[in-house]
């Protein structure tokens, strides 16, 4: 048994060389512990690329720490009997007998609670430190939220802009407006997006290739593919990805950030969320790079502001809401939905072009942008009355950037309205006409987006009108959705009946759509 002062546990989404966990680190008396646990890939049925990204980034990070001359106890997959992280940690605590376990706040309530309980059982002091990667602490967010009956991102975003001096001209927002979202909703038209600068690719090195081979064996039955794996797995690669985005795609990001197009998974999006959620990039440097491009190169303010809003507005807000509302957020089910997730969410094998495109892209790359997640896969799950917990597990499983603090609030609160409007003002639902306007997904589809009933009717459209019909009173009472209820009331009784009958057929046969 070795004598260790501090055992510093670094989790797979804490790959930050500036982490508070390393404050006062003494290489002579302290140890870093990193754990690969198969249970973290199997408690939801994780995409192969998601598992490969975490493991490769962890192994690269461990090598970088060793390069400092630090001792890293690295527990790789299969090194021992247990595959559960907390069980492995318990064994390491007994082996090292540290005076203290040092840990930055995890990204999951489940894991933080389990580690706290373990330390109490093992009688090991736990030094749980604030995650300084974020631009507001959990306590700071909770203090801000106390001022509001219903926290709203827009008010939080303005506070963060003022506090951090981002895109400000004195006391006023740059350009005279806080939010340019109304300018950022353009589709492509019939000609499509044209030539889009592709994001920087990172060819797998020896470590990544070894990880991919292991994932393909150990998790052979898991969804998704690693064939196109090209994600940044080191700090240096993440910085290169940031520079590439700012140089080549930020300029048009805002204008087309909600648009979708078949065969174009990246468009002008940053593709930085995975690196940020692993902590290879900090939000401060990401925002600074975007703002510098606006000031020095004259990039459109609508694009820069739209990107900044996602980083210091929505991302920080979502994280705050997660910790404020757990664990009840996980159980929220405002509409009482209980249907099973259709099997084709795991295969993309459906007649709906929009769902086939978004899910197919997700399975191939482990990626979809925010509108594909919100207004395609997310809104269909809401309209189809899928049990929120099944949908939440799917989102946590299939995206390479998924960590529960960011995934769960976005799905439960934004996509599914499962919390009944805790921090959003309305359910985000639309008919197939929205998808037709924002993409080419409807071209050649077996379903007709304008049809509300009949065999050719678009499931999104049918289930949208059925959803309005079921919740007419709630929509009529909300100023932001009252027009939807009025449009429903314009339909003849016979058409409403036809919609209801077709919706029932679809809901009873979701796996066959």
N, C-alpha and C positions, 0 to 999 in steps of 0.2 A: 504494500500500500504506500503510495507516494503522498508527501505532504504538499498540499496546494493551498495558497492563500485564497485566490479568486479563481473559480472556474467560470469562464465567460462563454455562455451558450449563444451561438450565432445561428439563427434560424435561416431557412432557405430564402426568405424574402427580406433579409437584413444584411445584404452584401455591401455595406457602406463603410469605407475606410475611415470616415469621420464619425462613426457611430459613438454615441455616448457610452456604449458598453466598453469602449476602449479607453475611456478617461482614467488616468492614473494606472494604466496597465504596466505591470512590472514583468518583463520577460523572464526574469530569474525566479519569480515566485508564483506567477499566474499561468494559466493554460486556457487556450481557446478550445471549445468543444463544438464540433459540427456533426450533425446526424442525418444520414440518409435513412429514411424509414418508409418501407413500402406502404405502410398504413396511410401515409399522407397522400398516396396516389390511388388508394382503393376505398377510402371512406366515401368518396364519390368516384365514379368510373372515369378516371382522368384520361384526357386526350394524350396520346403518346408524345406529341410534341411539347405539351405542357410539362410532363414529367422530365423529358429530355432537357428542356430549357433550365428548369430548376437545378437538376443534377449537374449539368455542365457548368452553369454559372457558379454553383457551390464549389466544385472542384477547382475551377480557375481561381476563385477567391481564396481558397485554402492555400493554394500554391503561392499566391501573392503575399499572404501573411507569413508563410514560411520564408519567403524572400526577405522579410524584415528580420529574420532570426527568431521568430516566435515559435513556440511549440504548439502544434495543432493536433489535438486528438480527433482524428477524422474517422467516423464510423460509416463505412460504405455499405451499400445494400448487401444483405446476405452474410454480414459479419456477425453471426450469432443466431440465437434462436428466435427472439422476438422481432416483429416487424412494426411494432407500435412505438412511436417516438417517446412517449412518457415512460414506457417500460425500459427502453434503452437508456434514457436519461437517469432513471433510478439506479440502474446497474453502474453507470459512470459515476454517480454521486458516491456510491459505496466504494468504488475503486479509488477515486481521487481523494475522498474525504475532505472536501474544501471547507474553509471557514465560511465561505459565502458563495452562492450562485448569483452571478451577475447576468442580467438579461434586459435588453430593451423591450418595451411593450410589444407583444406579438400582434399579428394582424388578424387573429381570430379569438373571439371570446372563449370558445371551447378550449383552445389550447392554453390560454392564460389561466383559465380557471383550473385546468388539470395540473399545470405546473405549480400553481400556488398550493393546491392540495397535496401534491407530492412533497414539496419542501416542508410542509407542516408534518407529514407522516415521517419523513426522514430526519426531521429536526435540523434542517439546513436553512440558514438565514438566506432570504431571497432579497436581492437588491434589484428591484424592478425600476428601470430608468425611463424617463420620457424619451419618446422617439423624436429626436431633434431634426430628423429628415423633414417633418411636416412644419408648415409655417404658422401653425397655431396648435397649442397643446390640447389634449382631451379636456383638461380642466378649464382652459381658456375658452374653448368652444361651449362647454356647458354653462359657463358664466354668461357668455353672450346670449345663448338660447333662452336663458331665464327671462329675458326682456320681452319674449314673444309668446303669445298663445300658440301660434303656428309658425315655427321657424320657416323662413323663406330664403332660398339661395341668393336672390337678387340683393337683399339687404345685407346679407353676410358678405357677398362679393364686394359691395361698395365699401364696407368696413375694412376688408382686407386690402383693397386698393389704397385706401387712405392710410392705413397703418403701415404698409410697406412701401408707400410712395411709388406705386406702379402705374404707369400711364396717367400721371397727374400733371396738370399745369397749375401749380400752386395748390389752391383748395378745390379746384374744379377738374373734372375729368378731361383728358385730352380729347380734342375734337368736339367738346361741348356735350357729349352724350356718354352715359355709362355703358350702354349696351347697343351694339350694332347688329343684334340677332335678326332684325327684320330685313337686313340687307344680305343675309347669309342663307337664303333658302332657294337658290336657283337650281333648276334642273339643267340638263344638257341640250334638250331639244332632240329632234329626230337624228341629227348628225352625230350625236354622242360626244364624248369628252375630247376627242382629238388626241394629239400626242401628249402623253403624261410622262414626265420624267420619273423613271422607276427609282424606288428607294435603293439605298446602298445595301448590297448583299454581303453576308459574311460566311464565306465558305467554311464548313466545319473543319476544325483542326483535329489533331490526333485525339485529344481529350474528348471532344464532342463526338467524334466518330465512335470512340469506345463506348460512350454513354448511349448513343443511338443503338448500337448493336446490342447492348445489354437490355435496353428498354424493349426492343423488338422481341427478345426472348422472354424476359420476365413478365411483360405486360402484353403478350401476343394477342390476347382477346380484347384489349382495350380499343376504343374508337380512335379514328384519326390516322394520319400518316406522318412519317418523319422524312419522306422522300424529298420534300422541298425545304427542309429545315435550313434557315439562314439567319437566325436571330442573333443579335449581339449578346455575347455571354461574358464580356469583360468590360471593365470601366473604359478602357481605351476604345473599344468598339462602340460602346454606347455614346461616347463623346463624338465619334465620327458620324454616327447615325444622326445625332442632333445637328451637327454642322451641315450634313447633307440635306436634311429637311429644311432648315432655315435658308439655305442657299438656293434650293431648287423647287420647293413645293409650298412653302409658307405663303408666298405671294398670292396664290389662287386658292389657298385652303379655305378661307372664309366664304368666298363666293359660292363654292360648290360643296360645302362640308356636309350637306344633307342629301346629296345626289348619290345614285347607285347605278351601276352599269355591269352587265354580264361580262365576265372575263376580266374585269378590272378590280381586283380586290383592294388595291392600295389607293388609287386615285391621288388626291393631293393631301392625304392624311399623314400624320407625323410618324406613326408606327413606333412611338416612343413609350407607350404605356407599360409594356412589359419591362423595359429597362428601368423605368421609374419605380414600378412596383417591386422590383427586386432591390431597389435602392442603389443601382449602378449610376443613376443620375439623380440630382436633387431638383426639386421644383424651382428653387431660387435660380439655379444656373440656366434652367430651361427657359424660364420667364425672362431672365436677363438677356439671353441670346435673341429671343424674339423681339424684345423692346429695342435692343441695339440695332437690329435689322430695320426697324421702323425709323428710328432716328437717323441712322447713318446712310441707309440705302433708300429711304423713302418708300418702303413697302406699304401697301394699303392698310390704313388703320383698321378697317373692318375685318381684315384677316388676322392681324396681330391681336386685336382686342378679342376676337372670337376664340383664338387659341389660348390667350391668357386667361379668359373666363373659364375655360375647361380645366386649367391647371390650378389657379389659386382660388377660383370660385367653386366650381362643381366638385372637383376632386377633394379639396379640403373640407367642403361642406358635407359631402357624403361620408367621409371618414368620421367627422364629428357626430353625425346622426347615428351612425352604426353604434358607436360606444355609448351614446346617450340612450338609445332605445333597446339595446340588447338586455336580456334574451327574448323579450316579447316580440321583437321584430321578426324573428325566425318563425314564430307561430302565427303571425298575422294572416287573416283570411277574411277580409271585409265582405266579400260576396259569397262566402261559403262554398267555393268551388272545390270539386272533389274528383273530377275525371282524371283518368290516367294519361300520362304523356304519350302521344302517339309514337309508335315504334320508329317511324321514319325520321323523328328528330335525331336518331342515332345513325341514320343511313343516308338521308336526303332523298329517299326513294318515294317521291310523291308527285302527283300530277300538277301541283301548283308550281309554276315556274319560279315565282318569287321565293318560295320556301326552299325549293330545290337549289336555287342559286346561292342563297344565303347560307344554307346548311352545308351544301357541297363545298363552298369556299371555306367554311369553318372547319370542316373535317380535313380538308387538304392543308390548311395553313395554321389552324388554331386561332384564326382572326376574323373579325367582322367589325366594321366601324359602328358608331353609336346609333345611327338611324337603322341600319340592318338589325341591330339588337333590339332597339326600342319598337320600331314601327313595322318590322316584318316578323321575326321569330317571337318577340315579346308580345306584341299586340295580338298575334294569332292565339297565343297561349291564354291570354286574357279572354278573348272573345269565345274561345273554345271551352272555357270553364275548367281549365286544367288546375289541379291542386297546386297551390303556390310552392309548396316544399319540393315537389317533383321538378318544377321549372327551375327553382333556385339551385337545386343539385345539378341540373343539366348545365346551367351557365357556369357554375364553379368548375365543372368537369372539362368543358370543351374549349375554353379560351386560355391561351398561354399567359395572358396578363391577369388571370383570375386569382385574387386573394379575397377572403370573405369580407373584409372591411369595405372593399369597393364593390364587390359583386352583389352582395345581399341587399344593401339599400337601393341600388339601381334597379334590381329586379322586383323586390317586394314593394318599394315605394314608388318607383317611376313606371316600370313596364306593366306591372300587374295591379297597381293601386290596391294592393292587399292590405295596406295599413289605413285605408279609408281616407287618404289625403293628409297624412301627418305632416308632410312637407311639400306636397304638390297640390295644385289648386283644382285639378281635374284628372279624370282618366284619359290617357293618351290613346284614343281610338279613332279610326278613320276607315272608310270603305276602300275597296280596291282602286278607286279613282286616284287616291293619294299615291299609291305605289306606282300606278301608271304614269302619273305626272312626274314623279321623281326618279324614274328608272325606265329601262326597256324590258323589264321582267315580264310584262304582260304580252309582249310580242310572241305570237305563236303558241300561247298557252291554251290548253284545252278548255279553260274557263274564260268567261267574258266578264271583265271587271264592272261593266255597267249593269249587268243583269242581277236582279234581286231575288229572283225565283226561277224555277225550272231547272232542267238537267244541266244546262250550260252555265248556270249562275256561278259567279266567283264565290268560293267559300268565305273569303275575307268580307266581301260585300254582304252576303246573306247573314253571316254571323254578326256583322256590325249592326245591321238593322234589327236583328233579333235581340242583340244586347241592349240597344236603345229601348226596344219594346218592353223588355223585362225590367228596366230601371228608369222608365220614363219619368216618374215623379222626382227621382233624385236628380236627373239631368235637367229637368224643367226648373228646379229650385236653385240651380247653380248658375250664376250669371255667365260663366265662361262656357257652359254647355247648353244654355237655354235654347239657342238657335237650333241645335241638333234635335231637341225635343219638338220644336215647332215644325221642323222639316218632317219628322216622323208623323206628326199629326195631320200633315197634308196628304198622306197616303190613304187611299180608299180602304175601308174595312176588309174588302175581299183580298186586296194585295197584302195587307198585314197578315191575314190568315195564311196566304200562300207562302209568305216569308217564314212564318212560324213553322209550317209543316215541312218546308225544305230544310230549315235549320235543324229540326228534330232529326231528320234523316241523316244529315251530316254529322251531328253530334253523336248519334248512335253508331256511326261508321267512320270515326276519325281516322282509323288506321288505313282506310281504303281511299282517302281523298287523294 
